[in-house]
Every structure is written in structure tokens, then in C-alpha cells.
Amino acid sequence: MTLDAHALETLIERALQEDLGAGDWTTDSLIPPDHHTRCAIYAQAAGVLCGMAIAQRVFQRLDAGVRFLHALEDGAPLTPDTPVLTLEGNTRAILKAERTALNFLQHLSGIATRTRQYVDAVAGTGAQIVDTRKTTPSLRLLEKYAVRVGGGRNHRVGLYDGILIKDNHLAALGGDIAEAVRRARQYAHHLLAVEVECTTLAQVEQAIAAGADGILLDNMPLETLRDAVRLAKGRVRFLEASGSVTLETVRSIAETGVDYISVGAITHSAPILPMHLEF
């Protein structure tokens, strides 16, 4: 899963246009066009860096001659006042690109940081933290990249690369798990894994009997989750837990024996990792 170069450039162009609009009246009225400066971006909190390449491309779009004198790599640990990127170039270009570059860096680093916190919380249990499709429209591939930088694993990128039979699918079929799995197998020709979302032990048993590859154990209390793992472990390829997972509860969930824990919060609710640019 990669974001191709053209898509990345289009994303950057849209982001810059969103900020610049008809022009930066402040910068253009104050700064001479040939003015040059050296500056640096600093982290303001502890975390994991992500988004360096896209931030550099933002600056390069407005000043092809910008020089990067120092740059940390994605995945680098950050502490307050860590210099993330040092650059020199046209002052107008740097000021116009500053907010867009910081927005990408802060957002993606925030996701990588929050993911790492969840990954660390389940260390040694054998469970893996995976993401969801709860992402910012148009930023999904970047956000899922940030999850990987933070040590997590990508679940489905989209509806096209996996079969997950959810509650609404089942409701439309009258709750018939066996029929849902049969139809999925027939349509996908065994090319994709078939996973079924279950909220009760009875549904878990039905999914196993139907031949599901995996089971999503959704919003189950811990004791029910343990029972579901005992019932299904070794009878399906994988077990995934999901639903209202927090940093406070994730280790207990991992210790039930599930293979994956999907956490929407690592993308949809990760706070930014604050940074600022100083001349």
C-alpha cells in the first residue's frame, strides 16, 4: 500500500491552494522577493516523527532551490525541543509553506505517536494493533502509513481488499450468517479472507460453522471475549477484537488471546504532536 507520486503531488497542491487562495498578502507586502533565511522545525512534545518526506515536498513546491541541512527520518523518537528539520531558502516560500508542512507533520506524527502507545501497551501479549477505515477523507493512505510508522498494522485499506460481513449486512439478510458467508465465498472465489462481525457467542458458533476465516468480536465484555476466544481459537484463522478500545483497556483485551485489536481512535482521534518553525 503506497501513495503514488502523482497522488501525493495532487494532495500537496490542494493543501497549499487551500491555504494560499489568491495569495499571502501579509508575506508579499512585508518580505522582499529575493530575501533568504535559515530556520528549523522543532518538536514541542515527546512522540514519534512521521511525515518528513511530504513536509519537504511542500517546501520544494514553493522553492525548488530550498536546502535541507538536517532532517530526521520517519520513526525517529522525539522529545520537546528536538530539531526535526533545518532548512534554508526563499523566505517568502518558507512562510507560505510553513502551515501546510506543519499540518502534515503534526497530524501524521500524532497518529504514529498514538499508535506506538497502543503497541507498547500490548507488548508481549502476541496481539497486534490494527487500524480501521475511520480515517480523514482523502488522507487514508497517509494516515495508514503513519500507523505503520508507529508500529501498528494496516487492516483493510478499503472495501476492495477484504470481506468483512458486518451487522448491517447481516440485518439485510435476516441475520443468516451461513448464507452471508456462502454468498461471500461464491462472489470472491476464495481470493479474499471472509471475516464475520459477531456480538454474541451464538453468532461466533454460527460463523465457525459457516467456515469463516476470521471473526470480529465486537464490543464484547471481557468475560464474553474470553469465552469467545476459547470457543473459536484454532477453529478460524484469526480473531479480532474491536469496539471502544482505550489505552486503559487494550492490554486486558490483548490478554484474552485475540490475534488483532482494531482501534479506530489511532486515526480518527489522535491528537497532533505539536511542532513549530523558528527563524
Backbone as CSV, one residue per row, in Angstrom:
resi,resn,N_x,N_y,N_z,CA_x,CA_y,CA_z,C_x,C_y,C_z
1,MET,0.836,-1.186,0.000,0.000,0.000,0.000,0.873,1.239,0.000
2,THR,0.875,1.970,-1.104,1.674,3.190,-1.210,0.836,4.275,-1.874
3,LEU,1.185,5.504,-1.596,0.571,6.646,-2.256,1.468,7.032,-3.416
4,ASP,0.979,6.879,-4.651,1.853,7.135,-5.793,2.213,8.610,-5.868
5,ALA,3.303,8.880,-6.607,3.881,10.225,-6.647,2.880,11.259,-7.145
6,HIS,2.107,10.896,-8.166,1.139,11.849,-8.721,0.068,12.185,-7.693
7,ALA,-0.433,11.174,-7.002,-1.462,11.407,-5.993,-0.922,12.289,-4.863
8,LEU,0.327,12.053,-4.482,0.936,12.848,-3.422,1.078,14.305,-3.841
9,GLU,1.541,14.527,-5.070,1.695,15.895,-5.551,0.348,16.603,-5.644
10,THR,-0.678,15.873,-6.057,-2.016,16.459,-6.138,-2.515,16.851,-4.751
11,LEU,-2.269,15.989,-3.774,-2.677,16.269,-2.401,-1.976,17.516,-1.867
12,ILE,-0.685,17.619,-2.124,0.077,18.780,-1.669,-0.422,20.055,-2.355
13,GLU,-0.680,19.968,-3.645,-1.160,21.130,-4.384,-2.494,21.626,-3.822
14,ARG,-3.375,20.700,-3.533,-4.676,21.084,-2.978,-4.532,21.704,-1.597
15,ALA,-3.641,21.127,-0.801,-3.434,21.648,0.551,-2.858,23.059,0.513
16,LEU,-1.902,23.290,-0.376,-1.314,24.624,-0.499,-2.339,25.629,-1.023
17,GLN,-3.114,25.217,-2.018,-4.107,26.121,-2.589,-5.179,26.483,-1.567
18,GLU,-5.497,25.512,-0.714,-6.483,25.759,0.346,-6.018,26.889,1.263
19,ASP,-4.714,26.958,1.521,-4.172,27.958,2.433,-3.859,29.273,1.711
20,LEU,-3.288,29.179,0.515,-2.839,30.377,-0.185,-3.972,31.136,-0.868
21,GLY,-4.920,30.404,-1.436,-6.016,31.076,-2.134,-5.494,32.062,-3.169
22,ALA,-5.911,33.312,-3.056,-5.491,34.348,-4.003,-4.104,34.892,-3.702
23,GLY,-3.493,34.475,-2.597,-2.145,34.929,-2.276,-1.971,35.268,-0.811
24,ASP,-0.723,35.263,-0.374,-0.378,35.596,1.014,-0.086,37.088,1.087
25,TRP,-1.124,37.863,1.392,-0.969,39.318,1.395,0.032,39.788,2.449
26,THR,0.075,39.112,3.578,0.982,39.531,4.650,2.440,39.380,4.222
27,THR,2.780,38.177,3.773,4.173,37.908,3.403,4.603,38.747,2.208
28,ASP,3.761,38.806,1.184,4.146,39.528,-0.033,4.284,41.021,0.205
29,SER,3.565,41.569,1.196,3.668,43.004,1.459,4.860,43.343,2.346
30,LEU,5.364,42.373,3.107,6.429,42.656,4.064,7.811,42.172,3.638
31,ILE,7.883,41.053,2.915,9.169,40.397,2.645,9.590,40.618,1.202
32,PRO,10.796,41.132,0.962,11.289,41.289,-0.411,11.356,39.939,-1.120
33,PRO,11.113,39.888,-2.435,11.055,38.612,-3.150,12.373,37.828,-3.145
34,ASP,13.509,38.508,-2.987,14.803,37.813,-3.036,15.373,37.556,-1.631
35,HIS,14.566,37.716,-0.596,15.032,37.515,0.779,15.188,36.026,1.072
36,HIS,16.288,35.657,1.726,16.542,34.259,2.089,16.738,34.138,3.598
37,THR,16.441,32.963,4.116,16.585,32.748,5.552,16.887,31.298,5.852
38,ARG,17.380,31.058,7.078,17.570,29.711,7.598,16.648,29.553,8.800
39,CYS,16.014,28.404,8.910,15.080,28.176,10.005,15.030,26.694,10.342
40,ALA,14.288,26.361,11.391,14.180,24.966,11.811,12.802,24.703,12.393
41,ILE,12.360,23.460,12.241,11.130,22.992,12.859,11.513,22.188,14.096
42,TYR,10.866,22.499,15.211,11.149,21.818,16.479,9.902,21.105,16.991
43,ALA,10.104,19.918,17.552,9.020,19.229,18.246,8.774,19.923,19.573
44,GLN,7.538,19.915,20.005,7.185,20.530,21.289,6.684,19.504,22.306
45,ALA,6.730,18.240,21.934,6.285,17.185,22.842,6.985,15.891,22.471
46,ALA,6.920,14.917,23.361,7.501,13.607,23.087,6.598,12.835,22.127
47,GLY,7.217,12.031,21.269,6.417,11.243,20.344,7.248,10.574,19.277
48,VAL,6.583,10.230,18.171,7.206,9.539,17.040,7.018,10.401,15.797
49,LEU,8.096,10.657,15.091,8.035,11.510,13.897,7.436,10.754,12.718
50,CYS,6.597,11.449,11.965,6.067,10.899,10.715,5.685,12.048,9.784
51,GLY,5.957,11.880,8.495,5.561,12.871,7.506,6.681,13.732,6.978
52,MET,7.929,13.326,7.222,9.051,14.161,6.803,9.091,14.383,5.294
53,ALA,8.924,13.335,4.516,9.040,13.462,3.053,7.972,14.395,2.489
54,ILE,6.754,14.291,2.981,5.697,15.146,2.449,5.898,16.597,2.888
55,ALA,6.408,16.805,4.096,6.697,18.177,4.535,7.787,18.800,3.660
56,GLN,8.817,18.035,3.343,9.877,18.556,2.477,9.339,18.896,1.093
57,ARG,8.442,18.052,0.571,7.883,18.322,-0.749,7.033,19.593,-0.740
58,VAL,6.384,19.880,0.369,5.604,21.115,0.472,6.520,22.325,0.276
59,PHE,7.649,22.334,0.966,8.592,23.449,0.815,9.157,23.497,-0.604
60,GLN,9.453,22.333,-1.166,10.030,22.286,-2.513,9.057,22.779,-3.577
61,ARG,7.759,22.616,-3.342,6.784,23.076,-4.328,6.818,24.594,-4.474
62,LEU,7.176,25.296,-3.401,7.205,26.757,-3.453,8.606,27.317,-3.618
63,ASP,9.625,26.493,-3.409,11.013,26.923,-3.625,11.825,25.687,-4.018
64,ALA,11.995,25.510,-5.330,12.711,24.331,-5.826,14.158,24.303,-5.349
65,GLY,14.684,25.458,-4.950,16.077,25.527,-4.522,16.272,25.432,-3.019
66,VAL,15.213,25.148,-2.270,15.345,25.054,-0.815,16.341,23.957,-0.451
67,ARG,17.138,24.199,0.579,18.137,23.230,1.026,17.753,22.719,2.411
68,PHE,17.814,21.399,2.562,17.543,20.771,3.854,18.875,20.403,4.488
69,LEU,19.204,21.083,5.548,20.511,20.924,6.179,20.520,19.801,7.206
70,HIS,19.357,19.497,7.726,19.227,18.429,8.733,17.790,17.948,8.716
71,ALA,17.598,16.632,8.667,16.246,16.090,8.667,16.237,14.730,9.354
72,LEU,15.366,14.572,10.327,15.194,13.271,10.962,14.350,12.371,10.060
73,GLU,14.487,11.066,10.239,13.715,10.123,9.448,12.426,9.758,10.173
74,ASP,11.411,9.380,9.398,10.168,8.915,9.998,10.445,7.753,10.943
75,GLY,9.785,7.775,12.074,10.002,6.760,13.101,10.948,7.213,14.196
76,ALA,11.613,8.343,13.982,12.556,8.842,14.986,11.808,9.249,16.255
77,PRO,12.371,8.914,17.423,11.743,9.347,18.679,11.975,10.840,18.893
78,LEU,10.965,11.511,19.400,11.051,12.951,19.611,10.877,13.298,21.081
79,THR,11.564,14.324,21.504,11.376,14.913,22.824,11.179,16.410,22.620
80,PRO,10.661,17.123,23.598,10.474,18.570,23.437,11.770,19.265,23.034
81,ASP,11.657,20.160,22.063,12.767,20.957,21.530,13.699,20.164,20.630
82,THR,13.315,18.948,20.230,14.098,18.207,19.243,14.014,18.922,17.897
83,PRO,15.179,19.254,17.262,15.125,19.815,15.907,14.753,18.722,14.902
84,VAL,13.639,18.899,14.241,13.123,17.895,13.311,13.658,18.119,11.906
85,LEU,13.661,19.375,11.467,14.092,19.719,10.109,14.719,21.106,10.130
86,THR,15.909,21.218,9.563,16.567,22.512,9.398,16.683,22.792,7.911
87,LEU,16.291,23.983,7.492,16.278,24.300,6.075,16.650,25.751,5.843
88,GLU,17.076,26.030,4.597,17.308,27.411,4.207,16.822,27.602,2.783
89,GLY,16.255,28.786,2.545,15.723,29.059,1.223,15.026,30.397,1.181
90,ASN,14.220,30.584,0.154,13.497,31.838,-0.036,12.518,32.060,1.109
91,THR,12.616,33.225,1.735,11.810,33.488,2.923,10.318,33.508,2.612
92,ARG,9.939,34.106,1.496,8.527,34.122,1.119,7.986,32.700,0.984
93,ALA,8.740,31.852,0.302,8.294,30.477,0.073,8.158,29.715,1.390
94,ILE,9.131,29.896,2.266,9.092,29.193,3.550,7.877,29.621,4.369
95,LEU,7.609,30.917,4.418,6.471,31.408,5.190,5.143,30.921,4.610
96,LYS,5.063,30.823,3.295,3.829,30.369,2.661,3.608,28.867,2.822
97,ALA,4.703,28.131,2.910,4.599,26.670,3.033,4.527,26.211,4.485
98,GLU,4.900,27.084,5.413,5.061,26.695,6.818,3.852,25.966,7.389
99,ARG,2.668,26.548,7.315,1.499,25.960,7.966,1.109,24.618,7.347
100,THR,1.156,24.538,6.029,0.796,23.280,5.373,1.776,22.169,5.741
101,ALA,3.069,22.487,5.737,4.074,21.485,6.110,3.887,21.036,7.556
102,LEU,3.640,21.993,8.446,3.441,21.657,9.851,2.158,20.845,10.058
103,ASN,1.114,21.181,9.324,-0.131,20.425,9.464,0.070,18.951,9.142
104,PHE,0.768,18.673,8.056,1.054,17.283,7.704,1.917,16.617,8.778
105,LEU,2.988,17.281,9.148,3.907,16.705,10.144,3.222,16.446,11.476
106,GLN,2.484,17.408,11.965,1.855,17.281,13.276,0.774,16.197,13.270
107,HIS,-0.021,16.166,12.231,-1.112,15.194,12.153,-0.577,13.769,12.048
108,LEU,0.345,13.548,11.114,0.865,12.193,10.908,1.714,11.742,12.094
109,SER,2.475,12.647,12.683,3.260,12.301,13.873,2.341,11.989,15.050
110,GLY,1.214,12.681,15.131,0.248,12.391,16.184,-0.308,10.984,16.059
111,ILE,-0.608,10.556,14.831,-1.114,9.202,14.609,-0.040,8.167,14.939
112,ALA,1.187,8.397,14.474,2.281,7.466,14.766,2.522,7.373,16.272
113,THR,2.431,8.494,16.942,2.659,8.524,18.392,1.579,7.763,19.142
114,ARG,0.315,8.030,18.801,-0.776,7.338,19.480,-0.738,5.826,19.180
115,THR,-0.399,5.475,17.950,-0.281,4.055,17.611,0.791,3.385,18.450
116,ARG,1.939,4.041,18.583,3.042,3.472,19.374,2.607,3.254,20.829
117,GLN,1.799,4.137,21.357,1.315,3.974,22.734,0.481,2.698,22.867
118,TYR,-0.363,2.439,21.901,-1.165,1.211,21.926,-0.292,-0.023,21.723
119,VAL,0.649,0.072,20.803,1.552,-1.056,20.551,2.355,-1.389,21.809
120,ASP,2.874,-0.372,22.462,3.634,-0.593,23.699,2.753,-1.199,24.791
121,ALA,1.481,-0.797,24.814,0.573,-1.271,25.862,0.291,-2.759,25.770
122,VAL,0.411,-3.346,24.560,0.123,-4.779,24.409,1.388,-5.607,24.205
123,ALA,2.543,-4.989,24.394,3.812,-5.692,24.155,3.876,-6.988,24.962
124,GLY,4.304,-8.058,24.295,4.472,-9.341,24.963,3.237,-10.213,24.988
125,THR,2.088,-9.707,24.536,0.852,-10.497,24.577,0.636,-11.326,23.311
126,GLY,1.298,-10.937,22.221,1.073,-11.602,20.945,0.004,-10.947,20.102
127,ALA,-0.757,-10.035,20.680,-1.790,-9.327,19.919,-1.166,-8.187,19.125
128,GLN,-1.741,-7.905,17.968,-1.266,-6.816,17.128,-2.329,-5.730,17.032
129,ILE,-1.872,-4.488,17.053,-2.772,-3.341,16.895,-2.969,-3.077,15.406
130,VAL,-4.237,-3.002,14.975,-4.533,-2.715,13.574,-5.458,-1.512,13.484
131,ASP,-5.429,-0.862,12.334,-6.256,0.326,12.133,-7.601,-0.039,11.514
132,THR,-8.396,0.972,11.197,-9.724,0.784,10.621,-9.878,1.708,9.412
133,ARG,-11.100,1.765,8.872,-11.397,2.694,7.784,-11.903,4.027,8.307
134,LYS,-11.799,4.245,9.611,-12.222,5.514,10.210,-11.084,6.520,10.078
135,THR,-10.968,7.064,8.882,-9.863,7.952,8.533,-10.407,9.251,7.949
136,THR,-9.526,10.245,7.818,-9.908,11.517,7.216,-10.064,11.339,5.711
137,PRO,-11.195,11.726,5.123,-11.352,11.586,3.675,-10.168,12.177,2.913
138,SER,-9.694,11.407,1.943,-8.567,11.763,1.061,-7.201,11.592,1.725
139,LEU,-7.160,11.350,3.048,-5.874,11.192,3.730,-5.645,9.756,4.210
140,ARG,-6.489,8.822,3.779,-6.421,7.473,4.327,-5.055,6.827,4.163
141,LEU,-4.471,6.891,2.972,-3.198,6.200,2.752,-2.087,6.815,3.601
142,LEU,-2.100,8.134,3.744,-1.100,8.776,4.593,-1.302,8.385,6.053
143,GLU,-2.542,8.353,6.498,-2.808,8.021,7.892,-2.476,6.560,8.183
144,LYS,-2.751,5.681,7.236,-2.399,4.280,7.438,-0.877,4.081,7.370
145,TYR,-0.199,4.900,6.586,1.265,4.883,6.607,1.776,5.279,7.993
146,ALA,1.151,6.297,8.577,1.562,6.744,9.913,1.344,5.648,10.956
147,VAL,0.288,4.867,10.803,0.057,3.734,11.707,1.225,2.755,11.626
148,ARG,1.690,2.472,10.431,2.818,1.549,10.270,4.089,2.125,10.892
149,VAL,4.298,3.419,10.721,5.473,4.061,11.320,5.416,3.921,12.847
150,GLY,4.218,3.962,13.404,4.054,3.828,14.852,4.117,2.398,15.339
151,GLY,4.284,1.437,14.431,4.406,0.041,14.833,3.138,-0.765,14.706
152,GLY,2.052,-0.146,14.229,0.805,-0.862,14.032,0.766,-1.549,12.686
153,ARG,-0.352,-2.214,12.450,-0.543,-2.959,11.207,-1.805,-2.444,10.520
154,ASN,-1.763,-2.399,9.195,-2.937,-1.963,8.445,-3.940,-3.101,8.295
155,HIS,-5.204,-2.793,8.581,-6.302,-3.721,8.315,-6.734,-3.451,6.872
156,ARG,-8.011,-3.531,6.578,-8.457,-3.220,5.220,-8.129,-1.773,4.862
157,VAL,-7.557,-1.595,3.691,-7.337,-0.234,3.201,-8.660,0.352,2.734
158,GLY,-9.470,-0.487,2.096,-10.780,-0.052,1.626,-11.710,-1.236,1.523
159,LEU,-12.866,-1.017,0.970,-13.837,-2.082,0.813,-13.394,-3.135,-0.198
160,TYR,-12.382,-2.792,-0.986,-11.979,-3.629,-2.109,-10.966,-4.720,-1.766
161,ASP,-10.385,-4.697,-0.582,-9.294,-5.647,-0.330,-9.563,-6.570,0.856
162,GLY,-10.820,-6.781,1.156,-11.170,-7.723,2.206,-12.676,-7.834,2.319
163,ILE,-13.141,-8.946,2.862,-14.571,-9.129,3.073,-14.828,-9.151,4.570
164,LEU,-15.578,-8.172,5.052,-15.963,-8.102,6.454,-17.481,-7.979,6.513
165,ILE,-18.121,-9.063,6.914,-19.572,-9.107,6.988,-19.994,-8.501,8.323
166,LYS,-20.564,-7.302,8.263,-20.893,-6.556,9.473,-22.375,-6.696,9.824
167,ASP,-22.755,-6.071,10.927,-24.115,-6.215,11.441,-25.175,-5.779,10.442
168,ASN,-24.913,-4.705,9.704,-25.912,-4.236,8.751,-26.038,-5.166,7.543
169,HIS,-24.933,-5.787,7.141,-25.020,-6.798,6.091,-25.922,-7.946,6.554
170,LEU,-25.679,-8.384,7.782,-26.460,-9.491,8.316,-27.930,-9.100,8.493
171,ALA,-28.170,-7.884,8.932,-29.551,-7.428,9.099,-30.298,-7.458,7.774
172,ALA,-29.596,-7.093,6.706,-30.223,-7.094,5.382,-30.550,-8.509,4.914
173,LEU,-29.848,-9.508,5.478,-30.083,-10.917,5.120,-30.882,-11.648,6.190
174,GLY,-31.471,-10.909,7.098,-32.266,-11.543,8.138,-31.433,-12.240,9.201
175,GLY,-30.149,-11.855,9.310,-29.289,-12.421,10.348,-28.691,-13.761,10.006
176,ASP,-28.783,-14.184,8.756,-28.318,-15.514,8.350,-26.819,-15.493,8.047
177,ILE,-26.002,-15.867,9.031,-24.542,-15.852,8.868,-24.095,-16.883,7.844
178,ALA,-24.670,-18.065,7.878,-24.280,-19.114,6.934,-24.508,-18.674,5.497
179,GLU,-25.648,-18.040,5.238,-25.943,-17.575,3.888,-25.010,-16.434,3.490
180,ALA,-24.699,-15.564,4.433,-23.794,-14.457,4.137,-22.414,-14.971,3.752
181,VAL,-21.889,-15.919,4.509,-20.575,-16.480,4.197,-20.620,-17.219,2.861
182,ARG,-21.693,-17.957,2.618,-21.815,-18.682,1.345,-21.774,-17.718,0.160
183,ARG,-22.525,-16.632,0.261,-22.550,-15.656,-0.834,-21.184,-14.995,-1.017
184,ALA,-20.525,-14.681,0.091,-19.205,-14.053,0.001,-18.207,-14.982,-0.673
185,ARG,-18.236,-16.243,-0.298,-17.332,-17.229,-0.910,-17.606,-17.353,-2.408
186,GLN,-18.874,-17.403,-2.763,-19.247,-17.562,-4.165,-18.801,-16.368,-4.996
187,TYR,-18.948,-15.178,-4.426,-18.625,-13.960,-5.175,-17.122,-13.735,-5.264
188,ALA,-16.405,-13.997,-4.161,-14.965,-13.699,-4.112,-14.101,-14.840,-4.617
189,HIS,-14.700,-16.016,-4.822,-13.959,-17.162,-5.329,-12.721,-17.478,-4.486
190,HIS,-12.858,-17.336,-3.184,-11.802,-17.692,-2.236,-10.532,-16.846,-2.383
191,LEU,-10.640,-15.720,-3.088,-9.463,-14.860,-3.246,-9.238,-13.983,-2.023
192,LEU,-10.287,-13.720,-1.281,-10.196,-12.842,-0.127,-10.639,-13.580,1.130
193,ALA,-10.020,-13.232,2.248,-10.451,-13.799,3.521,-11.844,-13.273,3.857
194,VAL,-12.660,-14.133,4.447,-14.013,-13.754,4.849,-14.064,-13.664,6.369
195,GLU,-14.356,-12.462,6.856,-14.450,-12.211,8.289,-15.881,-11.830,8.638
196,VAL,-16.351,-12.294,9.783,-17.721,-12.026,10.211,-17.700,-11.291,11.549
197,GLU,-18.448,-10.209,11.631,-18.597,-9.476,12.889,-19.630,-10.174,13.763
198,CYS,-19.233,-10.466,14.998,-20.128,-11.146,15.930,-20.203,-10.372,17.242
199,THR,-21.394,-10.332,17.813,-21.576,-9.665,19.108,-22.010,-10.635,20.202
200,THR,-22.317,-11.875,19.823,-22.740,-12.890,20.801,-21.988,-14.189,20.557
201,LEU,-21.970,-15.043,21.573,-21.325,-16.351,21.427,-22.075,-17.223,20.429
202,ALA,-23.380,-17.073,20.361,-24.159,-17.837,19.385,-23.739,-17.481,17.965
203,GLN,-23.512,-16.203,17.724,-23.049,-15.791,16.396,-21.650,-16.321,16.112
204,VAL,-20.802,-16.340,17.122,-19.456,-16.890,16.946,-19.538,-18.342,16.496
205,GLU,-20.366,-19.128,17.154,-20.540,-20.533,16.783,-21.064,-20.666,15.360
206,GLN,-21.990,-19.804,14.985,-22.534,-19.843,13.628,-21.466,-19.485,12.589
207,ALA,-20.632,-18.496,12.907,-19.579,-18.095,11.969,-18.563,-19.215,11.783
208,ILE,-18.229,-19.893,12.865,-17.299,-21.031,12.772,-17.903,-22.123,11.893
209,ALA,-19.150,-22.447,12.155,-19.828,-23.498,11.392,-19.942,-23.129,9.911
210,ALA,-20.065,-21.839,9.637,-20.197,-21.388,8.247,-18.869,-21.405,7.494
211,GLY,-17.764,-21.575,8.234,-16.454,-21.623,7.589,-15.778,-20.282,7.414
212,ALA,-16.118,-19.320,8.261,-15.461,-18.009,8.189,-13.962,-18.143,8.445
213,ASP,-13.174,-17.307,7.779,-11.724,-17.292,8.009,-11.381,-16.584,9.306
214,GLY,-12.130,-15.532,9.613,-11.856,-14.753,10.806,-13.136,-14.256,11.431
215,ILE,-13.046,-13.899,12.705,-14.207,-13.387,13.420,-13.831,-12.078,14.111
216,LEU,-14.656,-11.070,13.902,-14.508,-9.793,14.596,-15.412,-9.821,15.826
217,LEU,-14.820,-9.827,16.982,-15.549,-9.875,18.245,-15.814,-8.430,18.670
218,ASP,-17.043,-7.996,18.463,-17.342,-6.570,18.561,-18.006,-6.199,19.876
219,ASN,-17.372,-5.267,20.592,-17.949,-4.689,21.811,-18.378,-5.730,22.832
220,MET,-17.583,-6.759,22.993,-17.891,-7.801,23.974,-17.264,-7.460,25.322
221,PRO,-17.992,-7.686,26.418,-17.361,-7.575,27.739,-16.199,-8.557,27.829
222,LEU,-15.244,-8.277,28.702,-14.032,-9.100,28.769,-14.335,-10.575,28.991
223,GLU,-15.256,-10.904,29.878,-15.535,-12.308,30.153,-16.130,-12.998,28.931
224,THR,-17.005,-12.300,28.227,-17.566,-12.866,26.995,-16.486,-13.010,25.938
225,LEU,-15.585,-12.034,25.889,-14.478,-12.084,24.943,-13.597,-13.297,25.215
226,ARG,-13.321,-13.569,26.481,-12.525,-14.750,26.838,-13.235,-16.036,26.403
227,ASP,-14.534,-16.087,26.631,-15.308,-17.263,26.230,-15.279,-17.432,24.715
228,ALA,-15.372,-16.333,23.999,-15.355,-16.392,22.538,-14.014,-16.895,22.028
229,VAL,-12.933,-16.454,22.654,-11.605,-16.912,22.252,-11.465,-18.405,22.523
230,ARG,-11.923,-18.863,23.680,-11.863,-20.299,23.988,-12.685,-21.118,22.991
231,LEU,-13.792,-20.566,22.567,-14.671,-21.255,21.636,-14.098,-21.326,20.220
232,ALA,-13.441,-20.232,19.798,-13.056,-20.118,18.388,-11.577,-20.336,18.107
233,LYS,-10.712,-20.234,19.112,-9.274,-20.329,18.875,-8.930,-21.666,18.226
234,GLY,-8.202,-21.610,17.118,-7.817,-22.817,16.406,-8.859,-23.308,15.426
235,ARG,-10.039,-22.729,15.461,-11.106,-23.143,14.542,-11.309,-22.133,13.414
236,VAL,-10.713,-20.959,13.556,-10.672,-19.957,12.490,-9.243,-19.460,12.386
237,ARG,-8.935,-18.789,11.286,-7.560,-18.338,11.063,-7.159,-17.206,11.996
238,PHE,-8.096,-16.323,12.325,-7.743,-15.203,13.192,-8.965,-14.677,13.920
239,LEU,-8.679,-14.056,15.070,-9.704,-13.429,15.889,-9.328,-11.975,16.111
240,GLU,-10.289,-11.111,15.917,-10.072,-9.670,16.062,-11.046,-9.110,17.092
241,ALA,-10.559,-8.293,17.988,-11.413,-7.606,18.954,-11.543,-6.150,18.546
242,SER,-12.724,-5.593,18.750,-12.948,-4.210,18.356,-14.058,-3.617,19.212
243,GLY,-14.095,-2.289,19.264,-15.181,-1.598,19.930,-14.787,-0.925,21.228
244,SER,-14.754,0.402,21.198,-14.490,1.216,22.386,-13.190,0.842,23.091
245,VAL,-12.174,0.522,22.319,-10.868,0.160,22.882,-10.145,1.436,23.302
246,THR,-9.598,1.447,24.513,-8.836,2.588,25.014,-7.465,2.114,25.481
247,LEU,-6.592,3.072,25.758,-5.273,2.710,26.285,-5.392,2.024,27.651
248,GLU,-6.443,2.331,28.365,-6.632,1.731,29.679,-7.137,0.292,29.589
249,THR,-7.848,-0.039,28.522,-8.444,-1.380,28.403,-7.726,-2.296,27.432
250,VAL,-6.841,-1.760,26.595,-6.316,-2.556,25.485,-5.485,-3.754,25.937
251,ARG,-4.740,-3.623,27.043,-3.930,-4.774,27.470,-4.816,-5.918,27.972
252,SER,-5.850,-5.590,28.706,-6.762,-6.634,29.174,-7.400,-7.362,27.992
253,ILE,-7.729,-6.612,26.965,-8.296,-7.218,25.757,-7.264,-8.125,25.091
254,ALA,-6.029,-7.651,24.990,-4.964,-8.445,24.374,-4.727,-9.744,25.124
255,GLU,-4.845,-9.700,26.435,-4.565,-10.878,27.261,-5.639,-11.953,27.161
256,THR,-6.745,-11.661,26.465,-7.756,-12.698,26.247,-7.298,-13.714,25.207
257,GLY,-6.297,-13.348,24.395,-5.786,-14.271,23.389,-6.171,-13.944,21.963
258,VAL,-6.788,-12.777,21.727,-7.124,-12.400,20.358,-5.848,-12.130,19.568
259,ASP,-5.961,-12.239,18.243,-4.798,-12.006,17.378,-4.626,-10.524,17.049
260,TYR,-5.741,-9.861,16.806,-5.705,-8.448,16.422,-6.662,-7.645,17.292
261,ILE,-6.290,-6.383,17.503,-7.186,-5.435,18.158,-7.276,-4.213,17.254
262,SER,-8.455,-3.972,16.710,-8.609,-2.822,15.815,-9.028,-1.597,16.621
263,VAL,-8.369,-0.493,16.339,-8.556,0.728,17.134,-8.780,1.908,16.189
264,GLY,-10.016,2.342,16.079,-10.303,3.493,15.234,-9.685,4.775,15.754
265,ALA,-9.498,4.844,17.073,-9.006,6.082,17.688,-7.600,6.453,17.251
266,ILE,-6.801,5.490,16.804,-5.425,5.843,16.420,-5.394,6.707,15.172
267,THR,-6.483,6.682,14.386,-6.544,7.583,13.234,-7.563,8.695,13.426
268,HIS,-8.768,8.371,13.909,-9.793,9.420,13.938,-9.707,10.338,15.152
269,SER,-8.961,9.944,16.182,-8.926,10.783,17.392,-7.530,11.068,17.916
270,ALA,-6.508,10.767,17.145,-5.148,11.031,17.612,-4.892,12.536,17.674
271,PRO,-4.453,13.063,18.808,-4.117,14.487,18.867,-2.840,14.757,18.084
272,ILE,-2.713,15.950,17.586,-1.492,16.290,16.868,-0.292,16.241,17.821
273,LEU,0.878,16.018,17.252,2.114,16.198,18.014,2.596,17.606,17.695
274,PRO,2.520,18.549,18.637,2.784,19.965,18.325,4.233,20.223,17.915
275,MET,4.379,21.067,16.912,5.685,21.491,16.418,5.585,22.961,16.030
276,HIS,6.718,23.627,15.930,6.718,24.995,15.441,7.992,25.267,14.653
277,LEU,7.880,26.240,13.768,9.018,26.651,12.926,9.562,27.968,13.472
278,GLU,10.881,28.032,13.651,11.532,29.250,14.134,12.635,29.686,13.176
279,PHE,12.685,30.991,12.915,13.775,31.551,12.099,15.022,31.703,12.972
